[in-house]
Structures are given as structure tokens and as C-alpha cells.
Amino acid sequence: MNAHDLKGRVVVVTGGAGLLGQCFAKAIAIAGGLPVLADVRLDAAEDCSRQINETIGEEQSCAIGIDITDKQSITKAIDEIKSRFGRIDALVSNAYPRNEKYGRRFEDVAFSDFCENVSLHLGGYFLAAQQFASFFKEQGDGHIITMASVYGIVAPRFEIYENTEMTMPVEYAAIKSALIHLNKYMLHYFRGSGIRFNCLSPGGILDHQPKPFMEKYNSFAQSKGMLSPEDLTSTLLFLLSEKSKYLNGQNIVVDDGWSV
Ligand SMILES: NC(=O)c1ccc[n+]([C@@H]2O[C@H](COP(=O)([O-])OP(=O)(O)OC[C@H]3O[C@@H](n4cnc5c(N)ncnc54)[C@H](O)[C@@H]3O)[C@@H](O)[C@H]2O)c1
């Protein structure tokens, strides 16, 4: 038996075609679960799902189109998944919607872009949670795992971005801290419904960042520093498994000690 046996568990991973989403989906499939890679880029999600199935030699994963900012798209996806599998065990809310102006320095963020990015990401996570929670309530159980971030709990370390094109977007701080609190709100609101709510907050994830940034980032960590997507999977699988069934309302930080 796999250390985190997810045999037959249907797990919807939004942003399933992204950096973390595809890694999560693969780990879920290897643990015996049935990941649904739900992404606004359906073709990319289908490619990722095909690769996962080829790697493990079984038709374990599947892809579905979803836009977390569109209620109809979410309910349609829930209906399709329900009719295919009969149930849904968990939602990993992991999409990363942002507009093309996202990532500018504080002084350069237009009010309209701030509002749009908060609306897409925080609003989209709210909408997906609202629709899945109502499905889970009727089903009698379920689990919503929200991808937050260390930047939802600590102040930005702006010095690590010096001499790079990077910054820590102001919207991100507002969004991720709000998501961690929304997690607690939902836990209390749905008390007794059988639904679990938890956040997973990674530190920085390796994705071809510039060397000066990496060196400064790593100087605040304990051993590895920037993590790979694979470094998060055992924590996610634990959260998804029966072994964590009384872990509820928490924000689990996986960052090699960076935020402490
Ligand atoms: N990568 C990191 O360093 C890091 C660190 C901490 C937290 N996180 C969080 O992890 C999550 C995933 O991040 P990532 O780096 O894998 O992002 P990514 O950009 O690699 O992937 C995001 C995916 O979301 C999809 N998406 C965008 N808008 C969508 C929408 N409206 N509906 C459905 N899907 C949509 C994209 O098509 C893409 O496949 C995010 O919540 C992010 O904030 C990432």
C-alpha cells in the first residue's frame, strides 16, 4: 500500500496544467487517486493528463475545462465529474489567474488592475469554494485545499528582488492573506457538514528564477532553499489522505523554514 493511499479518490485540481498542478495530479495518480486536471487551458490539461497516464501506464487521470471566475463553468464541471465518477472527494484550489499587467511594482499598479487581479484570484477561489462546498454539503463530505503562500503570512522580503525584474506583487499579499482567513471562515460556516478546509502554503518554487534572486532567497532558508514542485507532494497527499482526517482549518507551510 502506498504511504498515502488515495485509491479511487476523485480529486479535482484547478490549474491542473500549471507548474504545481501537473505535479500534484501525477502524485495523486501514483498514490492511486483519480486526479481531474481542471484548467482554463483545456488542451494543456489534456496533454498533461495524457503524459501522466503514459507514465503510470493506466488511464488514471482526466482533464476538464474550467474557468474558476465563471459560475456556470464551475457547476458544469462539477456535474460532468459527478456523472463520470459518482462523487468528488476533494478540490485542490490551485489555479493562478492574473491579467497581463500583473507583477508591476507598487507605484505602477493601476487601481483597475489591482481590482481585476484580486477579483480573478481571490474572487475565483471564493466562487470555486462556494460551488464545491455546496456540492460537498449535499454529498455529506469533501475537502477543500486552498493553495495559499508564505506571502499570506509574512511581510515581503523586498531585498531579495533587488537587481532583478521581479517583485512581490501587492495583489498577491492581499489575496493570499485573505485566502488563509477565508479558509477559517468556511470552516466555521460549514461546521458539522463533513467538509474539511485546509490551506497549503509553499515558499518559493524553482522555475528558472535569476541567480541573484535565488542566492538571496536561499540565504533565509535552512537547507535547500527554493523548493521543487515535487517537494510539496507528500504534504498534499497527506492532507488528501484519511491519515489527516482530523486536520482541519489549518494552514500548512512548506518552505524549508524560510518564513520563520
Ligand atoms: N510557483 C510558486 O512559486 C508558488 C509559491 C507559492 C504558492 N503558489 C500558488 O500555487 C498555485 C499554483 O501556482 P503555479 O506556480 O503552479 O501557477 P502556474 O501559473 O504555473 O499555473 C496556473 C494554472 O492556472 C490556470 N488558470 C489560470 N486562470 C484560470 C482560471 N480562471 N480558471 C482555471 N484555471 C486557470 C493556468 O492556465 C495555469 O495552468 C497558485 O495559487 C500560486 O499562487 C505558487
The ligand as an SDF file (V2000), in Angstrom:
LIG
                    3D

 44 48  0  0  0  0  0  0  0  0999 V2000
    5.0460   28.6530   -8.0290 N   0  0  0  0  0  0  0  0  0  0  0  0
    5.2870   29.1770   -6.8280 C   0  0  0  0  0  0  0  0  0  0  0  0
    6.4280   29.6150   -6.5170 O   0  0  0  0  0  0  0  0  0  0  0  0
    4.2000   29.2410   -5.7970 C   0  0  0  0  0  0  0  0  0  0  0  0
    4.5520   29.5170   -4.4710 C   0  0  0  0  0  0  0  0  0  0  0  0
    3.5290   29.6180   -3.5200 C   0  0  0  0  0  0  0  0  0  0  0  0
    2.2080   29.4410   -3.8960 C   0  0  0  0  0  0  0  0  0  0  0  0
    1.9040   29.1730   -5.1950 N   0  0  0  0  0  0  0  0  0  0  0  0
    0.4980   29.0240   -5.5450 C   0  0  0  0  0  0  0  0  0  0  0  0
    0.2820   27.7610   -6.1310 O   0  0  0  0  0  0  0  0  0  0  0  0
   -0.7870   27.8490   -7.0860 C   0  0  0  0  0  0  0  0  0  0  0  0
   -0.2940   27.3280   -8.4450 C   0  0  0  0  0  0  0  0  0  0  0  0
    0.8140   28.1120   -8.8550 O   0  0  0  0  0  0  0  0  0  0  0  0
    1.6880   27.7370  -10.1490 P   0  0  0  0  0  0  0  0  0  0  0  0
    3.0190   28.3510   -9.9280 O   0  0  0  0  0  0  0  0  0  0  0  0
    1.5830   26.2720  -10.4260 O   0  0  0  0  0  0  0  0  0  0  0  0
    0.9340   28.5810  -11.2770 O   0  0  0  0  0  0  0  0  0  0  0  0
    1.0050   28.3980  -12.8810 P   0  0  0  0  0  0  0  0  0  0  0  0
    0.8780   29.7720  -13.4500 O   0  0  0  0  0  0  0  0  0  0  0  0
    2.1790   27.5860  -13.2800 O   0  0  0  0  0  0  0  0  0  0  0  0
   -0.3000   27.5600  -13.2290 O   0  0  0  0  0  0  0  0  0  0  0  0
   -1.5710   28.0950  -13.0010 C   0  0  0  0  0  0  0  0  0  0  0  0
   -2.5850   27.3920  -13.8590 C   0  0  0  0  0  0  0  0  0  0  0  0
   -3.8550   28.0280  -13.5900 O   0  0  0  0  0  0  0  0  0  0  0  0
   -4.5620   28.0830  -14.8210 C   0  0  0  0  0  0  0  0  0  0  0  0
   -5.5710   29.1350  -14.7410 N   0  0  0  0  0  0  0  0  0  0  0  0
   -5.3930   30.4760  -14.8620 C   0  0  0  0  0  0  0  0  0  0  0  0
   -6.5730   31.1040  -14.7570 N   0  0  0  0  0  0  0  0  0  0  0  0
   -7.5220   30.1550  -14.5580 C   0  0  0  0  0  0  0  0  0  0  0  0
   -8.9330   30.1810  -14.3900 C   0  0  0  0  0  0  0  0  0  0  0  0
   -9.6070   31.3460  -14.4020 N   0  0  0  0  0  0  0  0  0  0  0  0
   -9.5880   29.0290  -14.2000 N   0  0  0  0  0  0  0  0  0  0  0  0
   -8.9260   27.8440  -14.1990 C   0  0  0  0  0  0  0  0  0  0  0  0
   -7.5880   27.7400  -14.3810 N   0  0  0  0  0  0  0  0  0  0  0  0
   -6.8920   28.8880  -14.5450 C   0  0  0  0  0  0  0  0  0  0  0  0
   -3.4940   28.3550  -15.8760 C   0  0  0  0  0  0  0  0  0  0  0  0
   -3.9530   28.0160  -17.1710 O   0  0  0  0  0  0  0  0  0  0  0  0
   -2.3310   27.5190  -15.3790 C   0  0  0  0  0  0  0  0  0  0  0  0
   -2.3360   26.2340  -15.9670 O   0  0  0  0  0  0  0  0  0  0  0  0
   -1.2160   29.3230   -7.0860 C   0  0  0  0  0  0  0  0  0  0  0  0
   -2.2540   29.5060   -6.1690 O   0  0  0  0  0  0  0  0  0  0  0  0
    0.0220   30.0170   -6.5870 C   0  0  0  0  0  0  0  0  0  0  0  0
   -0.2640   31.2730   -6.0090 O   0  0  0  0  0  0  0  0  0  0  0  0
    2.8620   29.0620   -6.1460 C   0  0  0  0  0  0  0  0  0  0  0  0
  1  2  1  0
  2  3  2  0
  2  4  1  0
  4  5  1  0
  4 44  2  0
  5  6  2  0
  6  7  1  0
  7  8  2  0
  8  9  1  0
  8 44  1  0
  9 10  1  0
  9 42  1  0
 10 11  1  0
 11 12  1  0
 11 40  1  0
 12 13  1  0
 13 14  1  0
 14 15  2  0
 14 16  1  0
 14 17  1  0
 17 18  1  0
 18 19  2  0
 18 20  1  0
 18 21  1  0
 21 22  1  0
 22 23  1  0
 23 24  1  0
 23 38  1  0
 24 25  1  0
 25 26  1  0
 25 36  1  0
 26 27  1  0
 26 35  1  0
 27 28  2  0
 28 29  1  0
 29 30  1  0
 29 35  2  0
 30 31  1  0
 30 32  2  0
 32 33  1  0
 33 34  2  0
 34 35  1  0
 36 37  1  0
 36 38  1  0
 38 39  1  0
 40 41  1  0
 40 42  1  0
 42 43  1  0
M  CHG  2   8   1  16  -1
M  END
$$$$
